[in-house]
Amino acid sequence: MYEKYYPLIFRFVYRRIDDESTAADITSQVFLNALLHLKRYKITKAPFQSWLYRIAHNEVMQFFRRTKYVRKIVIDERLLTELKNEEDASPDYVEQWRSRLVETINTLPLDEVQLLELRFFEQKPFREIGFILNITENHAKVKTYRLLSKLRQRLEIQIPTS
């Protein structure tokens, strides 16, 4: 279990903490908690790794509450490259968009940031997101689409034409 899921859970935690040793400690705690509570795990439609993600989510939230840690947002450069390639946007536009995106995400409440991370950075389906956040699949969809609408409004960028 540890060898199979450690890289996934570590990456999930690291993207929220942005400190390798702290992320490793939290990830180890996730697996300790999973081992201690394995008898409580119930087979559902969500995969086993979603249960681990839920534990990791709870551990990260506990860490934030305990330490008053300033949350980091790690945006994968690959996503920006894909955006540039798909939109055939100029490098200036991509950089401007990236800057506004980071600013905008930093103003969002933590629960909305987590929703974005799970859906777009972790590439999770709505069913898993619902399981991890302890909400229904439909609620995860509704919250995501409302959040995307809010982001679109905030990210409108005027591009100079010349």
Rosetta constraint file for C-alpha pairs under 8 A:
AtomPair CA 1 CA 5 HARMONIC 6.08 0.50
AtomPair CA 1 CA 6 HARMONIC 7.94 0.50
AtomPair CA 2 CA 6 HARMONIC 5.36 0.50
AtomPair CA 2 CA 31 HARMONIC 6.92 0.50
AtomPair CA 3 CA 7 HARMONIC 7.79 0.50
AtomPair CA 5 CA 9 HARMONIC 6.24 0.50
AtomPair CA 5 CA 49 HARMONIC 7.13 0.50
AtomPair CA 6 CA 10 HARMONIC 5.80 0.50
AtomPair CA 6 CA 27 HARMONIC 7.43 0.50
AtomPair CA 7 CA 11 HARMONIC 6.08 0.50
AtomPair CA 8 CA 12 HARMONIC 6.25 0.50
AtomPair CA 9 CA 13 HARMONIC 6.21 0.50
AtomPair CA 9 CA 27 HARMONIC 6.47 0.50
AtomPair CA 9 CA 52 HARMONIC 7.37 0.50
AtomPair CA 9 CA 53 HARMONIC 6.63 0.50
AtomPair CA 9 CA 56 HARMONIC 6.99 0.50
AtomPair CA 10 CA 14 HARMONIC 5.86 0.50
AtomPair CA 10 CA 23 HARMONIC 6.46 0.50
AtomPair CA 10 CA 24 HARMONIC 6.54 0.50
AtomPair CA 10 CA 27 HARMONIC 5.61 0.50
AtomPair CA 11 CA 15 HARMONIC 6.04 0.50
AtomPair CA 12 CA 16 HARMONIC 6.95 0.50
AtomPair CA 12 CA 53 HARMONIC 7.85 0.50
AtomPair CA 12 CA 56 HARMONIC 7.88 0.50
AtomPair CA 12 CA 122 HARMONIC 7.47 0.50
AtomPair CA 13 CA 17 HARMONIC 6.24 0.50
AtomPair CA 13 CA 23 HARMONIC 5.61 0.50
AtomPair CA 13 CA 26 HARMONIC 7.36 0.50
AtomPair CA 13 CA 27 HARMONIC 6.88 0.50
AtomPair CA 13 CA 56 HARMONIC 6.90 0.50
AtomPair CA 13 CA 57 HARMONIC 7.86 0.50
AtomPair CA 13 CA 60 HARMONIC 6.87 0.50
AtomPair CA 14 CA 18 HARMONIC 5.09 0.50
AtomPair CA 14 CA 19 HARMONIC 6.48 0.50
AtomPair CA 14 CA 20 HARMONIC 6.51 0.50
AtomPair CA 14 CA 23 HARMONIC 5.10 0.50
AtomPair CA 14 CA 24 HARMONIC 7.99 0.50
AtomPair CA 15 CA 72 HARMONIC 7.44 0.50
AtomPair CA 15 CA 73 HARMONIC 6.65 0.50
AtomPair CA 15 CA 74 HARMONIC 5.48 0.50
AtomPair CA 16 CA 60 HARMONIC 7.69 0.50
AtomPair CA 16 CA 71 HARMONIC 6.58 0.50
AtomPair CA 16 CA 72 HARMONIC 5.68 0.50
AtomPair CA 16 CA 73 HARMONIC 6.17 0.50
AtomPair CA 16 CA 74 HARMONIC 7.19 0.50
AtomPair CA 17 CA 22 HARMONIC 7.35 0.50
AtomPair CA 17 CA 23 HARMONIC 6.35 0.50
AtomPair CA 17 CA 71 HARMONIC 6.47 0.50
AtomPair CA 17 CA 72 HARMONIC 5.85 0.50
AtomPair CA 18 CA 23 HARMONIC 7.42 0.50
AtomPair CA 18 CA 72 HARMONIC 6.21 0.50
AtomPair CA 18 CA 73 HARMONIC 7.89 0.50
AtomPair CA 18 CA 74 HARMONIC 7.31 0.50
AtomPair CA 19 CA 23 HARMONIC 5.97 0.50
AtomPair CA 20 CA 24 HARMONIC 6.10 0.50
AtomPair CA 21 CA 25 HARMONIC 6.26 0.50
AtomPair CA 22 CA 26 HARMONIC 6.19 0.50
AtomPair CA 23 CA 27 HARMONIC 5.99 0.50
AtomPair CA 24 CA 28 HARMONIC 6.13 0.50
AtomPair CA 25 CA 29 HARMONIC 6.32 0.50
AtomPair CA 26 CA 30 HARMONIC 6.26 0.50
AtomPair CA 26 CA 56 HARMONIC 7.68 0.50
AtomPair CA 26 CA 59 HARMONIC 6.72 0.50
AtomPair CA 26 CA 60 HARMONIC 7.22 0.50
AtomPair CA 27 CA 31 HARMONIC 6.54 0.50
AtomPair CA 27 CA 56 HARMONIC 7.02 0.50
AtomPair CA 28 CA 32 HARMONIC 6.23 0.50
AtomPair CA 29 CA 33 HARMONIC 6.08 0.50
AtomPair CA 29 CA 59 HARMONIC 7.72 0.50
AtomPair CA 30 CA 34 HARMONIC 6.14 0.50
AtomPair CA 30 CA 52 HARMONIC 7.14 0.50
AtomPair CA 30 CA 55 HARMONIC 5.97 0.50
AtomPair CA 30 CA 56 HARMONIC 5.56 0.50
AtomPair CA 30 CA 59 HARMONIC 6.86 0.50
AtomPair CA 31 CA 35 HARMONIC 6.06 0.50
AtomPair CA 31 CA 52 HARMONIC 7.76 0.50
AtomPair CA 32 CA 36 HARMONIC 6.14 0.50
AtomPair CA 33 CA 37 HARMONIC 6.04 0.50
AtomPair CA 33 CA 55 HARMONIC 7.60 0.50
AtomPair CA 34 CA 38 HARMONIC 5.55 0.50
AtomPair CA 34 CA 52 HARMONIC 6.99 0.50
AtomPair CA 34 CA 55 HARMONIC 7.44 0.50
AtomPair CA 37 CA 41 HARMONIC 7.06 0.50
AtomPair CA 41 CA 51 HARMONIC 7.73 0.50
AtomPair CA 43 CA 48 HARMONIC 7.63 0.50
AtomPair CA 46 CA 50 HARMONIC 6.26 0.50
AtomPair CA 46 CA 51 HARMONIC 7.86 0.50
AtomPair CA 46 CA 127 HARMONIC 7.01 0.50
AtomPair CA 46 CA 128 HARMONIC 5.91 0.50
AtomPair CA 46 CA 131 HARMONIC 6.93 0.50
AtomPair CA 47 CA 51 HARMONIC 7.25 0.50
AtomPair CA 47 CA 128 HARMONIC 7.80 0.50
AtomPair CA 48 CA 52 HARMONIC 6.79 0.50
AtomPair CA 49 CA 53 HARMONIC 6.18 0.50
AtomPair CA 50 CA 54 HARMONIC 6.12 0.50
AtomPair CA 50 CA 128 HARMONIC 6.16 0.50
AtomPair CA 50 CA 131 HARMONIC 6.95 0.50
AtomPair CA 50 CA 132 HARMONIC 6.06 0.50
AtomPair CA 51 CA 55 HARMONIC 6.39 0.50
AtomPair CA 51 CA 131 HARMONIC 7.77 0.50
AtomPair CA 51 CA 132 HARMONIC 6.85 0.50
AtomPair CA 52 CA 56 HARMONIC 6.09 0.50
AtomPair CA 53 CA 57 HARMONIC 5.92 0.50
AtomPair CA 53 CA 132 HARMONIC 6.16 0.50
AtomPair CA 54 CA 58 HARMONIC 6.23 0.50
AtomPair CA 54 CA 131 HARMONIC 7.42 0.50
AtomPair CA 54 CA 132 HARMONIC 4.37 0.50
AtomPair CA 54 CA 133 HARMONIC 6.78 0.50
AtomPair CA 55 CA 59 HARMONIC 6.16 0.50
AtomPair CA 56 CA 60 HARMONIC 6.09 0.50
AtomPair CA 57 CA 61 HARMONIC 6.20 0.50
AtomPair CA 57 CA 132 HARMONIC 7.42 0.50
AtomPair CA 57 CA 133 HARMONIC 7.95 0.50
AtomPair CA 58 CA 62 HARMONIC 6.13 0.50
AtomPair CA 59 CA 63 HARMONIC 6.13 0.50
AtomPair CA 60 CA 64 HARMONIC 6.28 0.50
AtomPair CA 61 CA 65 HARMONIC 6.26 0.50
AtomPair CA 62 CA 66 HARMONIC 5.95 0.50
AtomPair CA 63 CA 67 HARMONIC 5.97 0.50
AtomPair CA 63 CA 68 HARMONIC 7.91 0.50
AtomPair CA 63 CA 69 HARMONIC 7.59 0.50
AtomPair CA 64 CA 68 HARMONIC 5.34 0.50
AtomPair CA 64 CA 69 HARMONIC 5.28 0.50
AtomPair CA 64 CA 70 HARMONIC 7.70 0.50
AtomPair CA 64 CA 71 HARMONIC 7.56 0.50
AtomPair CA 65 CA 69 HARMONIC 7.71 0.50
AtomPair CA 73 CA 102 HARMONIC 7.74 0.50
AtomPair CA 73 CA 106 HARMONIC 7.81 0.50
AtomPair CA 75 CA 79 HARMONIC 7.67 0.50
AtomPair CA 75 CA 121 HARMONIC 7.80 0.50
AtomPair CA 76 CA 80 HARMONIC 7.22 0.50
AtomPair CA 76 CA 121 HARMONIC 7.61 0.50
AtomPair CA 77 CA 81 HARMONIC 6.28 0.50
AtomPair CA 78 CA 82 HARMONIC 6.19 0.50
AtomPair CA 79 CA 83 HARMONIC 6.22 0.50
AtomPair CA 80 CA 84 HARMONIC 6.21 0.50
AtomPair CA 80 CA 94 HARMONIC 7.10 0.50
AtomPair CA 80 CA 98 HARMONIC 7.41 0.50
AtomPair CA 81 CA 85 HARMONIC 6.17 0.50
AtomPair CA 82 CA 86 HARMONIC 5.98 0.50
AtomPair CA 83 CA 87 HARMONIC 5.89 0.50
AtomPair CA 83 CA 88 HARMONIC 7.91 0.50
AtomPair CA 83 CA 89 HARMONIC 7.89 0.50
AtomPair CA 83 CA 94 HARMONIC 7.76 0.50
AtomPair CA 84 CA 88 HARMONIC 5.36 0.50
AtomPair CA 84 CA 89 HARMONIC 5.13 0.50
AtomPair CA 84 CA 90 HARMONIC 7.27 0.50
AtomPair CA 84 CA 91 HARMONIC 7.49 0.50
AtomPair CA 84 CA 94 HARMONIC 6.32 0.50
AtomPair CA 85 CA 89 HARMONIC 7.22 0.50
AtomPair CA 89 CA 93 HARMONIC 6.20 0.50
AtomPair CA 89 CA 94 HARMONIC 6.50 0.50
AtomPair CA 90 CA 94 HARMONIC 6.39 0.50
AtomPair CA 91 CA 95 HARMONIC 6.13 0.50
AtomPair CA 92 CA 96 HARMONIC 6.05 0.50
AtomPair CA 93 CA 97 HARMONIC 5.94 0.50
AtomPair CA 93 CA 159 HARMONIC 7.24 0.50
AtomPair CA 94 CA 98 HARMONIC 5.98 0.50
AtomPair CA 95 CA 99 HARMONIC 6.11 0.50
AtomPair CA 96 CA 100 HARMONIC 6.24 0.50
AtomPair CA 97 CA 101 HARMONIC 5.95 0.50
AtomPair CA 97 CA 155 HARMONIC 7.47 0.50
AtomPair CA 97 CA 157 HARMONIC 7.37 0.50
AtomPair CA 98 CA 102 HARMONIC 6.23 0.50
AtomPair CA 99 CA 103 HARMONIC 6.28 0.50
AtomPair CA 100 CA 104 HARMONIC 5.93 0.50
AtomPair CA 100 CA 155 HARMONIC 6.46 0.50
AtomPair CA 101 CA 105 HARMONIC 6.00 0.50
AtomPair CA 101 CA 155 HARMONIC 6.81 0.50
AtomPair CA 102 CA 106 HARMONIC 6.11 0.50
AtomPair CA 103 CA 107 HARMONIC 6.67 0.50
AtomPair CA 104 CA 108 HARMONIC 6.78 0.50
AtomPair CA 104 CA 151 HARMONIC 7.47 0.50
AtomPair CA 104 CA 154 HARMONIC 7.09 0.50
AtomPair CA 104 CA 155 HARMONIC 7.49 0.50
AtomPair CA 105 CA 113 HARMONIC 6.64 0.50
AtomPair CA 108 CA 112 HARMONIC 6.25 0.50
AtomPair CA 108 CA 113 HARMONIC 6.33 0.50
AtomPair CA 109 CA 113 HARMONIC 6.49 0.50
AtomPair CA 110 CA 114 HARMONIC 6.19 0.50
AtomPair CA 111 CA 115 HARMONIC 6.32 0.50
AtomPair CA 112 CA 116 HARMONIC 6.38 0.50
AtomPair CA 112 CA 147 HARMONIC 7.15 0.50
AtomPair CA 113 CA 117 HARMONIC 6.17 0.50
AtomPair CA 114 CA 118 HARMONIC 6.08 0.50
AtomPair CA 115 CA 119 HARMONIC 6.14 0.50
AtomPair CA 115 CA 129 HARMONIC 7.49 0.50
AtomPair CA 115 CA 140 HARMONIC 7.88 0.50
AtomPair CA 115 CA 144 HARMONIC 6.81 0.50
AtomPair CA 116 CA 120 HARMONIC 5.70 0.50
AtomPair CA 116 CA 121 HARMONIC 7.18 0.50
AtomPair CA 116 CA 144 HARMONIC 7.36 0.50
AtomPair CA 117 CA 121 HARMONIC 4.77 0.50
AtomPair CA 117 CA 122 HARMONIC 6.05 0.50
AtomPair CA 118 CA 122 HARMONIC 4.81 0.50
AtomPair CA 118 CA 123 HARMONIC 6.25 0.50
AtomPair CA 118 CA 124 HARMONIC 5.64 0.50
AtomPair CA 118 CA 129 HARMONIC 6.51 0.50
AtomPair CA 119 CA 123 HARMONIC 4.98 0.50
AtomPair CA 119 CA 124 HARMONIC 5.03 0.50
AtomPair CA 119 CA 125 HARMONIC 6.72 0.50
AtomPair CA 119 CA 126 HARMONIC 7.42 0.50
AtomPair CA 119 CA 129 HARMONIC 7.25 0.50
AtomPair CA 120 CA 124 HARMONIC 7.36 0.50
AtomPair CA 124 CA 128 HARMONIC 6.19 0.50
AtomPair CA 124 CA 129 HARMONIC 6.30 0.50
AtomPair CA 125 CA 129 HARMONIC 6.35 0.50
AtomPair CA 126 CA 130 HARMONIC 6.04 0.50
AtomPair CA 126 CA 137 HARMONIC 5.42 0.50
AtomPair CA 126 CA 138 HARMONIC 7.67 0.50
AtomPair CA 126 CA 140 HARMONIC 5.96 0.50
AtomPair CA 126 CA 141 HARMONIC 6.20 0.50
AtomPair CA 127 CA 131 HARMONIC 6.34 0.50
AtomPair CA 127 CA 136 HARMONIC 7.51 0.50
AtomPair CA 127 CA 137 HARMONIC 4.73 0.50
AtomPair CA 127 CA 140 HARMONIC 7.86 0.50
AtomPair CA 128 CA 132 HARMONIC 6.03 0.50
AtomPair CA 128 CA 137 HARMONIC 7.65 0.50
AtomPair CA 129 CA 133 HARMONIC 6.02 0.50
AtomPair CA 129 CA 135 HARMONIC 7.98 0.50
AtomPair CA 129 CA 137 HARMONIC 7.17 0.50
AtomPair CA 129 CA 140 HARMONIC 6.57 0.50
AtomPair CA 130 CA 134 HARMONIC 5.56 0.50
AtomPair CA 130 CA 135 HARMONIC 4.59 0.50
AtomPair CA 130 CA 136 HARMONIC 4.98 0.50
AtomPair CA 130 CA 137 HARMONIC 4.79 0.50
AtomPair CA 130 CA 138 HARMONIC 7.95 0.50
AtomPair CA 130 CA 139 HARMONIC 7.36 0.50
AtomPair CA 130 CA 140 HARMONIC 5.53 0.50
AtomPair CA 131 CA 135 HARMONIC 6.30 0.50
AtomPair CA 131 CA 136 HARMONIC 7.14 0.50
AtomPair CA 131 CA 137 HARMONIC 7.56 0.50
AtomPair CA 135 CA 139 HARMONIC 6.34 0.50
AtomPair CA 135 CA 140 HARMONIC 6.71 0.50
AtomPair CA 136 CA 140 HARMONIC 6.28 0.50
AtomPair CA 137 CA 141 HARMONIC 6.41 0.50
AtomPair CA 138 CA 142 HARMONIC 6.22 0.50
AtomPair CA 139 CA 143 HARMONIC 6.01 0.50
AtomPair CA 140 CA 144 HARMONIC 6.05 0.50
AtomPair CA 141 CA 145 HARMONIC 6.21 0.50
AtomPair CA 142 CA 146 HARMONIC 6.14 0.50
AtomPair CA 143 CA 147 HARMONIC 6.01 0.50
AtomPair CA 144 CA 148 HARMONIC 6.12 0.50
AtomPair CA 145 CA 149 HARMONIC 6.20 0.50
AtomPair CA 146 CA 150 HARMONIC 6.28 0.50
AtomPair CA 147 CA 151 HARMONIC 6.14 0.50
AtomPair CA 148 CA 152 HARMONIC 6.09 0.50
AtomPair CA 149 CA 153 HARMONIC 6.43 0.50
AtomPair CA 150 CA 154 HARMONIC 6.38 0.50
AtomPair CA 151 CA 155 HARMONIC 5.88 0.50
AtomPair CA 152 CA 156 HARMONIC 6.33 0.50
